[in-house]
């Protein structure tokens, strides 16, 4: 089974978007994002797919959508559970790139988060990254940056194997636990 890895840029209040657009556009961070997803599988919701450039260097676009039609350039899954079944069949890591609903739905299934944490707040943001228990992760700082007066850090959060998280396993595994 592949690892599901979230990658996101979030503000102090976990804000990630406004009116279906990224709110944090920092050149170094966008370059890091592009480098990280190069030749990787990326998964997103339809709104994120509609809003991103179609020339990202990813190996394959995967979109979770009830309405989008598959094409030679994208694989489409109609539900989170359909996507998770697929993820269990591949050995390739899959990077989750948004949006808010997809982050929320897939966070319990991820082992790693790569978060650019921006030292700023955008009160009008309408999309937020889901809250999570940082105590369930080993945190490794991989850089501190400042671009045009905006300070930010980049951290990798790796799930602690014994962390108490009842939904960290796949849905199929949970279904066979006696007494569940």
FENMOZI-V831736 format. One record per residue. PSI is psi in whole degrees, -180 to 180 (none if undefined). Layout:
BEGIN
psi->(PSI,PSI)
END
This chain:
BEGIN
psi->(144,163,139,127,123,138,128,157,124,148,-180,-33,23,20,139,-20,164,123,46,31,152,145,-17,109,83,123,-48,-41,-42,-39,-43,-45,-51,-45,-42,-39,-2,127,28,161,134,141,145,168,171,-41,-40,-44,-44,-28,-13,159,144,10,23,148,28,156,-41,139,131,128,132,113,142,-15,-26,142,141,156,-178,-22,-18,145,139,132,139,-16,164,-43,-38,-43,-45,-35,-43,-46,-30,-15,-5,149,-4,138,147,126,126,119,8,-177,-155,-45,-39,-43,-47,-44,-34,-14,-44,-15,1,152,-19,140,133,105,127,115,108,133,60,162,138,95,-31,0,141,1,132,150,144,150,152,161,104,-26,-14,5,147,128,128,119,130,11,149,138,162,123,119,41,0,116,144,158,157,125,146,125,117,126,130,128,-37,11,139,97,102,-17,26,-23,168,157,-35,-40,-42,-33,-21,7,123,139,2,none)
END
